[in-house]
Amino acid sequence: MSIGWTEILLILFIILILFGARKLPEIGKSLGRGIREFRKALHHEEEDKTD
């Protein structure tokens, strides 16, 4: 079972309604920072295992 374009658009529309257009850039920045930190932590953990 996969998610189609209509489901993705529906989810994005609901998020837009819940948070409003002004909050979306802030939420995107926060999400991006969180993903970057997660990747950095994974990369750091892999380096520790190889040493």
CHARMM internal coordinates of N, CA and C (Angstrom, degrees):
IC EDIT
DIST 1 N 1 CA 1.4415
DIST 1 CA 1 C 1.5228
ANGL 1 N 1 CA 1 C 108.84
DIST 1 C 2 N 1.2930
ANGL 1 CA 1 C 2 N 116.90
DIHE 1 N 1 CA 1 C 2 N 125.26
DIST 2 N 2 CA 1.4526
ANGL 1 C 2 N 2 CA 120.30
DIHE 1 CA 1 C 2 N 2 CA -179.43
DIST 2 CA 2 C 1.5223
ANGL 2 N 2 CA 2 C 110.38
DIHE 1 C 2 N 2 CA 2 C -122.57
DIST 2 C 3 N 1.3045
ANGL 2 CA 2 C 3 N 114.72
DIHE 2 N 2 CA 2 C 3 N 161.21
DIST 3 N 3 CA 1.4601
ANGL 2 C 3 N 3 CA 120.64
DIHE 2 CA 2 C 3 N 3 CA 179.66
DIST 3 CA 3 C 1.5170
ANGL 3 N 3 CA 3 C 108.31
DIHE 2 C 3 N 3 CA 3 C -90.13
DIST 3 C 4 N 1.3051
ANGL 3 CA 3 C 4 N 117.21
DIHE 3 N 3 CA 3 C 4 N 128.00
DIST 4 N 4 CA 1.4551
ANGL 3 C 4 N 4 CA 122.31
DIHE 3 CA 3 C 4 N 4 CA 179.00
DIST 4 CA 4 C 1.5176
ANGL 4 N 4 CA 4 C 111.73
DIHE 3 C 4 N 4 CA 4 C -92.01
DIST 4 C 5 N 1.3296
ANGL 4 CA 4 C 5 N 114.70
DIHE 4 N 4 CA 4 C 5 N 178.02
DIST 5 N 5 CA 1.4629
ANGL 4 C 5 N 5 CA 120.63
DIHE 4 CA 4 C 5 N 5 CA -178.33
DIST 5 CA 5 C 1.5195
ANGL 5 N 5 CA 5 C 112.05
DIHE 4 C 5 N 5 CA 5 C -64.53
DIST 5 C 6 N 1.3137
ANGL 5 CA 5 C 6 N 117.11
DIHE 5 N 5 CA 5 C 6 N -35.64
DIST 6 N 6 CA 1.4606
ANGL 5 C 6 N 6 CA 118.66
DIHE 5 CA 5 C 6 N 6 CA -178.58
DIST 6 CA 6 C 1.5254
ANGL 6 N 6 CA 6 C 111.56
DIHE 5 C 6 N 6 CA 6 C -67.02
DIST 6 C 7 N 1.3320
ANGL 6 CA 6 C 7 N 116.83
DIHE 6 N 6 CA 6 C 7 N -38.41
DIST 7 N 7 CA 1.4591
ANGL 6 C 7 N 7 CA 120.22
DIHE 6 CA 6 C 7 N 7 CA 177.56
DIST 7 CA 7 C 1.5251
ANGL 7 N 7 CA 7 C 111.03
DIHE 6 C 7 N 7 CA 7 C -65.96
DIST 7 C 8 N 1.3324
ANGL 7 CA 7 C 8 N 116.94
DIHE 7 N 7 CA 7 C 8 N -41.72
DIST 8 N 8 CA 1.4633
ANGL 7 C 8 N 8 CA 120.79
DIHE 7 CA 7 C 8 N 8 CA 179.01
DIST 8 CA 8 C 1.5304
ANGL 8 N 8 CA 8 C 110.30
DIHE 7 C 8 N 8 CA 8 C -63.30
DIST 8 C 9 N 1.3259
ANGL 8 CA 8 C 9 N 117.44
DIHE 8 N 8 CA 8 C 9 N -44.45
DIST 9 N 9 CA 1.4614
ANGL 8 C 9 N 9 CA 120.69
DIHE 8 CA 8 C 9 N 9 CA 178.28
DIST 9 CA 9 C 1.5248
ANGL 9 N 9 CA 9 C 111.68
DIHE 8 C 9 N 9 CA 9 C -63.10
DIST 9 C 10 N 1.3138
ANGL 9 CA 9 C 10 N 117.12
DIHE 9 N 9 CA 9 C 10 N -39.22
DIST 10 N 10 CA 1.4532
ANGL 9 C 10 N 10 CA 121.16
DIHE 9 CA 9 C 10 N 10 CA 177.87
DIST 10 CA 10 C 1.5271
ANGL 10 N 10 CA 10 C 111.01
DIHE 9 C 10 N 10 CA 10 C -63.53
DIST 10 C 11 N 1.3158
ANGL 10 CA 10 C 11 N 117.39
DIHE 10 N 10 CA 10 C 11 N -44.09
DIST 11 N 11 CA 1.4632
ANGL 10 C 11 N 11 CA 121.53
DIHE 10 CA 10 C 11 N 11 CA 178.35
DIST 11 CA 11 C 1.5248
ANGL 11 N 11 CA 11 C 110.54
DIHE 10 C 11 N 11 CA 11 C -62.63
DIST 11 C 12 N 1.3295
ANGL 11 CA 11 C 12 N 117.50
DIHE 11 N 11 CA 11 C 12 N -44.86
DIST 12 N 12 CA 1.4627
ANGL 11 C 12 N 12 CA 120.94
DIHE 11 CA 11 C 12 N 12 CA 178.44
DIST 12 CA 12 C 1.5234
ANGL 12 N 12 CA 12 C 111.72
DIHE 11 C 12 N 12 CA 12 C -62.55
DIST 12 C 13 N 1.3069
ANGL 12 CA 12 C 13 N 117.39
DIHE 12 N 12 CA 12 C 13 N -39.10
DIST 13 N 13 CA 1.4591
ANGL 12 C 13 N 13 CA 122.00
DIHE 12 CA 12 C 13 N 13 CA 178.25
DIST 13 CA 13 C 1.5331
ANGL 13 N 13 CA 13 C 110.89
DIHE 12 C 13 N 13 CA 13 C -63.97
DIST 13 C 14 N 1.3118
ANGL 13 CA 13 C 14 N 116.45
DIHE 13 N 13 CA 13 C 14 N -42.77
DIST 14 N 14 CA 1.4704
ANGL 13 C 14 N 14 CA 120.64
DIHE 13 CA 13 C 14 N 14 CA 178.41
DIST 14 CA 14 C 1.5262
ANGL 14 N 14 CA 14 C 110.30
DIHE 13 C 14 N 14 CA 14 C -64.45
DIST 14 C 15 N 1.3284
ANGL 14 CA 14 C 15 N 117.19
DIHE 14 N 14 CA 14 C 15 N -41.88
DIST 15 N 15 CA 1.4646
ANGL 14 C 15 N 15 CA 120.46
DIHE 14 CA 14 C 15 N 15 CA 177.47
DIST 15 CA 15 C 1.5181
ANGL 15 N 15 CA 15 C 110.49
DIHE 14 C 15 N 15 CA 15 C -61.79
DIST 15 C 16 N 1.3182
ANGL 15 CA 15 C 16 N 117.12
DIHE 15 N 15 CA 15 C 16 N -42.23
DIST 16 N 16 CA 1.4664
ANGL 15 C 16 N 16 CA 121.53
DIHE 15 CA 15 C 16 N 16 CA 178.33
DIST 16 CA 16 C 1.5232
ANGL 16 N 16 CA 16 C 110.57
DIHE 15 C 16 N 16 CA 16 C -60.49
DIST 16 C 17 N 1.3162
ANGL 16 CA 16 C 17 N 117.54
DIHE 16 N 16 CA 16 C 17 N -42.36
DIST 17 N 17 CA 1.4693
ANGL 16 C 17 N 17 CA 121.10
DIHE 16 CA 16 C 17 N 17 CA 179.45
DIST 17 CA 17 C 1.5320
ANGL 17 N 17 CA 17 C 110.64
DIHE 16 C 17 N 17 CA 17 C -67.03
DIST 17 C 18 N 1.3333
ANGL 17 CA 17 C 18 N 116.85
DIHE 17 N 17 CA 17 C 18 N -42.76
DIST 18 N 18 CA 1.4647
ANGL 17 C 18 N 18 CA 120.08
DIHE 17 CA 17 C 18 N 18 CA -176.75
DIST 18 CA 18 C 1.5229
ANGL 18 N 18 CA 18 C 112.88
DIHE 17 C 18 N 18 CA 18 C -67.46
DIST 18 C 19 N 1.3241
ANGL 18 CA 18 C 19 N 117.28
DIHE 18 N 18 CA 18 C 19 N -44.69
DIST 19 N 19 CA 1.4578
ANGL 18 C 19 N 19 CA 120.38
DIHE 18 CA 18 C 19 N 19 CA -172.37
DIST 19 CA 19 C 1.5222
ANGL 19 N 19 CA 19 C 113.67
DIHE 18 C 19 N 19 CA 19 C -100.06
DIST 19 C 20 N 1.2970
ANGL 19 CA 19 C 20 N 118.37
DIHE 19 N 19 CA 19 C 20 N -22.70
DIST 20 N 20 CA 1.4558
ANGL 19 C 20 N 20 CA 121.11
DIHE 19 CA 19 C 20 N 20 CA -178.50
DIST 20 CA 20 C 1.5183
ANGL 20 N 20 CA 20 C 111.03
DIHE 19 C 20 N 20 CA 20 C 85.48
DIST 20 C 21 N 1.3188
ANGL 20 CA 20 C 21 N 115.36
DIHE 20 N 20 CA 20 C 21 N 158.18
DIST 21 N 21 CA 1.4627
ANGL 20 C 21 N 21 CA 120.64
DIHE 20 CA 20 C 21 N 21 CA -175.54
DIST 21 CA 21 C 1.5257
ANGL 21 N 21 CA 21 C 112.39
DIHE 20 C 21 N 21 CA 21 C -69.12
DIST 21 C 22 N 1.3058
ANGL 21 CA 21 C 22 N 118.21
DIHE 21 N 21 CA 21 C 22 N -28.58
DIST 22 N 22 CA 1.4730
ANGL 21 C 22 N 22 CA 120.64
DIHE 21 CA 21 C 22 N 22 CA -177.68
DIST 22 CA 22 C 1.5171
ANGL 22 N 22 CA 22 C 112.58
DIHE 21 C 22 N 22 CA 22 C -72.98
DIST 22 C 23 N 1.3007
ANGL 22 CA 22 C 23 N 118.17
DIHE 22 N 22 CA 22 C 23 N -29.56
DIST 23 N 23 CA 1.4683
ANGL 22 C 23 N 23 CA 121.85
DIHE 22 CA 22 C 23 N 23 CA -178.06
DIST 23 CA 23 C 1.5314
ANGL 23 N 23 CA 23 C 113.31
DIHE 22 C 23 N 23 CA 23 C -85.12
DIST 23 C 24 N 1.3175
ANGL 23 CA 23 C 24 N 118.38
DIHE 23 N 23 CA 23 C 24 N -19.82
DIST 24 N 24 CA 1.4599
ANGL 23 C 24 N 24 CA 120.80
DIHE 23 CA 23 C 24 N 24 CA -174.63
DIST 24 CA 24 C 1.5315
ANGL 24 N 24 CA 24 C 113.59
DIHE 23 C 24 N 24 CA 24 C -59.75
DIST 24 C 25 N 1.3460
ANGL 24 CA 24 C 25 N 120.94
DIHE 24 N 24 CA 24 C 25 N -43.82
DIST 25 N 25 CA 1.4674
ANGL 24 C 25 N 25 CA 118.74
DIHE 24 CA 24 C 25 N 25 CA 177.94
DIST 25 CA 25 C 1.5291
ANGL 25 N 25 CA 25 C 112.67
DIHE 24 C 25 N 25 CA 25 C -61.44
DIST 25 C 26 N 1.3137
ANGL 25 CA 25 C 26 N 116.37
DIHE 25 N 25 CA 25 C 26 N -38.13
DIST 26 N 26 CA 1.4620
ANGL 25 C 26 N 26 CA 120.47
DIHE 25 CA 25 C 26 N 26 CA 178.22
DIST 26 CA 26 C 1.5277
ANGL 26 N 26 CA 26 C 111.15
DIHE 25 C 26 N 26 CA 26 C -64.59
DIST 26 C 27 N 1.3117
ANGL 26 CA 26 C 27 N 116.08
DIHE 26 N 26 CA 26 C 27 N -42.16
DIST 27 N 27 CA 1.4588
ANGL 26 C 27 N 27 CA 120.92
DIHE 26 CA 26 C 27 N 27 CA 178.63
DIST 27 CA 27 C 1.5332
ANGL 27 N 27 CA 27 C 109.91
DIHE 26 C 27 N 27 CA 27 C -64.92
DIST 27 C 28 N 1.3286
ANGL 27 CA 27 C 28 N 116.65
DIHE 27 N 27 CA 27 C 28 N -40.81
DIST 28 N 28 CA 1.4632
ANGL 27 C 28 N 28 CA 120.53
DIHE 27 CA 27 C 28 N 28 CA 178.25
DIST 28 CA 28 C 1.5176
ANGL 28 N 28 CA 28 C 112.39
DIHE 27 C 28 N 28 CA 28 C -62.63
DIST 28 C 29 N 1.3163
ANGL 28 CA 28 C 29 N 116.84
DIHE 28 N 28 CA 28 C 29 N -42.15
DIST 29 N 29 CA 1.4695
ANGL 28 C 29 N 29 CA 120.56
DIHE 28 CA 28 C 29 N 29 CA 177.98
DIST 29 CA 29 C 1.5197
ANGL 29 N 29 CA 29 C 110.80
DIHE 28 C 29 N 29 CA 29 C -62.94
DIST 29 C 30 N 1.3088
ANGL 29 CA 29 C 30 N 116.52
DIHE 29 N 29 CA 29 C 30 N -44.10
DIST 30 N 30 CA 1.4653
ANGL 29 C 30 N 30 CA 120.84
DIHE 29 CA 29 C 30 N 30 CA 179.67
DIST 30 CA 30 C 1.5182
ANGL 30 N 30 CA 30 C 111.12
DIHE 29 C 30 N 30 CA 30 C -62.80
DIST 30 C 31 N 1.3095
ANGL 30 CA 30 C 31 N 116.01
DIHE 30 N 30 CA 30 C 31 N -43.12
DIST 31 N 31 CA 1.4595
ANGL 30 C 31 N 31 CA 120.59
DIHE 30 CA 30 C 31 N 31 CA 178.97
DIST 31 CA 31 C 1.5242
ANGL 31 N 31 CA 31 C 110.96
DIHE 30 C 31 N 31 CA 31 C -64.14
DIST 31 C 32 N 1.3237
ANGL 31 CA 31 C 32 N 116.75
DIHE 31 N 31 CA 31 C 32 N -42.09
DIST 32 N 32 CA 1.4628
ANGL 31 C 32 N 32 CA 121.06
DIHE 31 CA 31 C 32 N 32 CA 177.98
DIST 32 CA 32 C 1.5174
ANGL 32 N 32 CA 32 C 112.33
DIHE 31 C 32 N 32 CA 32 C -62.29
DIST 32 C 33 N 1.3306
ANGL 32 CA 32 C 33 N 116.03
DIHE 32 N 32 CA 32 C 33 N -43.43
DIST 33 N 33 CA 1.4727
ANGL 32 C 33 N 33 CA 119.68
DIHE 32 CA 32 C 33 N 33 CA 177.83
DIST 33 CA 33 C 1.5162
ANGL 33 N 33 CA 33 C 110.84
DIHE 32 C 33 N 33 CA 33 C -62.21
DIST 33 C 34 N 1.3188
ANGL 33 CA 33 C 34 N 116.30
DIHE 33 N 33 CA 33 C 34 N -42.23
DIST 34 N 34 CA 1.4612
ANGL 33 C 34 N 34 CA 120.15
DIHE 33 CA 33 C 34 N 34 CA -179.84
DIST 34 CA 34 C 1.5186
ANGL 34 N 34 CA 34 C 112.39
DIHE 33 C 34 N 34 CA 34 C -63.28
DIST 34 C 35 N 1.3249
ANGL 34 CA 34 C 35 N 116.50
DIHE 34 N 34 CA 34 C 35 N -41.66
DIST 35 N 35 CA 1.4725
ANGL 34 C 35 N 35 CA 120.75
DIHE 34 CA 34 C 35 N 35 CA 178.58
DIST 35 CA 35 C 1.5269
ANGL 35 N 35 CA 35 C 110.09
DIHE 34 C 35 N 35 CA 35 C -65.44
DIST 35 C 36 N 1.3510
ANGL 35 CA 35 C 36 N 116.80
DIHE 35 N 35 CA 35 C 36 N -42.86
DIST 36 N 36 CA 1.4711
ANGL 35 C 36 N 36 CA 120.17
DIHE 35 CA 35 C 36 N 36 CA 178.65
DIST 36 CA 36 C 1.5217
ANGL 36 N 36 CA 36 C 111.31
DIHE 35 C 36 N 36 CA 36 C -60.51
DIST 36 C 37 N 1.3249
ANGL 36 CA 36 C 37 N 117.16
DIHE 36 N 36 CA 36 C 37 N -44.78
DIST 37 N 37 CA 1.4612
ANGL 36 C 37 N 37 CA 120.96
DIHE 36 CA 36 C 37 N 37 CA 179.61
DIST 37 CA 37 C 1.5294
ANGL 37 N 37 CA 37 C 110.90
DIHE 36 C 37 N 37 CA 37 C -64.25
DIST 37 C 38 N 1.3140
ANGL 37 CA 37 C 38 N 117.22
DIHE 37 N 37 CA 37 C 38 N -39.11
DIST 38 N 38 CA 1.4643
ANGL 37 C 38 N 38 CA 121.35
DIHE 37 CA 37 C 38 N 38 CA 178.66
DIST 38 CA 38 C 1.5219
ANGL 38 N 38 CA 38 C 110.69
DIHE 37 C 38 N 38 CA 38 C -63.20
DIST 38 C 39 N 1.3417
ANGL 38 CA 38 C 39 N 116.62
DIHE 38 N 38 CA 38 C 39 N -45.91
DIST 39 N 39 CA 1.4704
ANGL 38 C 39 N 39 CA 120.04
DIHE 38 CA 38 C 39 N 39 CA 178.92
DIST 39 CA 39 C 1.5194
ANGL 39 N 39 CA 39 C 111.10
DIHE 38 C 39 N 39 CA 39 C -63.96
DIST 39 C 40 N 1.3333
ANGL 39 CA 39 C 40 N 116.53
DIHE 39 N 39 CA 39 C 40 N -40.33
DIST 40 N 40 CA 1.4566
ANGL 39 C 40 N 40 CA 120.26
DIHE 39 CA 39 C 40 N 40 CA 179.25
DIST 40 CA 40 C 1.5226
ANGL 40 N 40 CA 40 C 110.44
DIHE 39 C 40 N 40 CA 40 C -62.27
DIST 40 C 41 N 1.3271
ANGL 40 CA 40 C 41 N 116.72
DIHE 40 N 40 CA 40 C 41 N -42.15
DIST 41 N 41 CA 1.4594
ANGL 40 C 41 N 41 CA 121.10
DIHE 40 CA 40 C 41 N 41 CA 178.96
DIST 41 CA 41 C 1.5235
ANGL 41 N 41 CA 41 C 110.78
DIHE 40 C 41 N 41 CA 41 C -64.80
DIST 41 C 42 N 1.3285
ANGL 41 CA 41 C 42 N 117.79
DIHE 41 N 41 CA 41 C 42 N -40.98
DIST 42 N 42 CA 1.4636
ANGL 41 C 42 N 42 CA 120.37
DIHE 41 CA 41 C 42 N 42 CA 178.16
DIST 42 CA 42 C 1.5148
ANGL 42 N 42 CA 42 C 110.90
DIHE 41 C 42 N 42 CA 42 C -64.58
DIST 42 C 43 N 1.3205
ANGL 42 CA 42 C 43 N 116.30
DIHE 42 N 42 CA 42 C 43 N -42.73
DIST 43 N 43 CA 1.4615
ANGL 42 C 43 N 43 CA 120.69
DIHE 42 CA 42 C 43 N 43 CA 179.97
DIST 43 CA 43 C 1.5199
ANGL 43 N 43 CA 43 C 110.38
DIHE 42 C 43 N 43 CA 43 C -64.08
DIST 43 C 44 N 1.3162
ANGL 43 CA 43 C 44 N 117.08
DIHE 43 N 43 CA 43 C 44 N -41.76
DIST 44 N 44 CA 1.4630
ANGL 43 C 44 N 44 CA 121.88
DIHE 43 CA 43 C 44 N 44 CA 179.14
DIST 44 CA 44 C 1.5282
ANGL 44 N 44 CA 44 C 110.55
DIHE 43 C 44 N 44 CA 44 C -64.69
DIST 44 C 45 N 1.3178
ANGL 44 CA 44 C 45 N 116.40
DIHE 44 N 44 CA 44 C 45 N -38.57
DIST 45 N 45 CA 1.4731
ANGL 44 C 45 N 45 CA 120.61
DIHE 44 CA 44 C 45 N 45 CA 179.78
DIST 45 CA 45 C 1.5285
ANGL 45 N 45 CA 45 C 110.50
DIHE 44 C 45 N 45 CA 45 C -66.84
DIST 45 C 46 N 1.3298
ANGL 45 CA 45 C 46 N 117.73
DIHE 45 N 45 CA 45 C 46 N -39.54
DIST 46 N 46 CA 1.4580
ANGL 45 C 46 N 46 CA 121.01
DIHE 45 CA 45 C 46 N 46 CA 178.51
DIST 46 CA 46 C 1.5231
ANGL 46 N 46 CA 46 C 111.09
DIHE 45 C 46 N 46 CA 46 C -64.85
DIST 46 C 47 N 1.3518
ANGL 46 CA 46 C 47 N 118.37
DIHE 46 N 46 CA 46 C 47 N -37.33
DIST 47 N 47 CA 1.4591
ANGL 46 C 47 N 47 CA 121.50
DIHE 46 CA 46 C 47 N 47 CA 178.26
DIST 47 CA 47 C 1.5175
ANGL 47 N 47 CA 47 C 110.27
DIHE 46 C 47 N 47 CA 47 C -65.13
DIST 47 C 48 N 1.3489
ANGL 47 CA 47 C 48 N 117.20
DIHE 47 N 47 CA 47 C 48 N -38.40
DIST 48 N 48 CA 1.4495
ANGL 47 C 48 N 48 CA 120.67
DIHE 47 CA 47 C 48 N 48 CA 179.34
DIST 48 CA 48 C 1.5190
ANGL 48 N 48 CA 48 C 111.42
DIHE 47 C 48 N 48 CA 48 C -65.31
DIST 48 C 49 N 1.3114
ANGL 48 CA 48 C 49 N 118.71
DIHE 48 N 48 CA 48 C 49 N -35.88
DIST 49 N 49 CA 1.4550
ANGL 48 C 49 N 49 CA 121.96
DIHE 48 CA 48 C 49 N 49 CA -179.58
DIST 49 CA 49 C 1.5167
ANGL 49 N 49 CA 49 C 111.93
DIHE 48 C 49 N 49 CA 49 C -70.27
DIST 49 C 50 N 1.3317
ANGL 49 CA 49 C 50 N 118.04
DIHE 49 N 49 CA 49 C 50 N -33.11
DIST 50 N 50 CA 1.4578
ANGL 49 C 50 N 50 CA 120.72
DIHE 49 CA 49 C 50 N 50 CA -177.79
DIST 50 CA 50 C 1.5196
ANGL 50 N 50 CA 50 C 112.78
DIHE 49 C 50 N 50 CA 50 C -79.64
DIST 50 C 51 N 1.3260
ANGL 50 CA 50 C 51 N 118.04
DIHE 50 N 50 CA 50 C 51 N -19.45
DIST 51 N 51 CA 1.4814
ANGL 50 C 51 N 51 CA 120.83
DIHE 50 CA 50 C 51 N 51 CA -179.85
DIST 51 CA 51 C 1.4896
ANGL 51 N 51 CA 51 C 112.04
DIHE 50 C 51 N 51 CA 51 C -81.04
END
COOR INIT
IC SEED 1 N 1 CA 1 C
IC BUILD
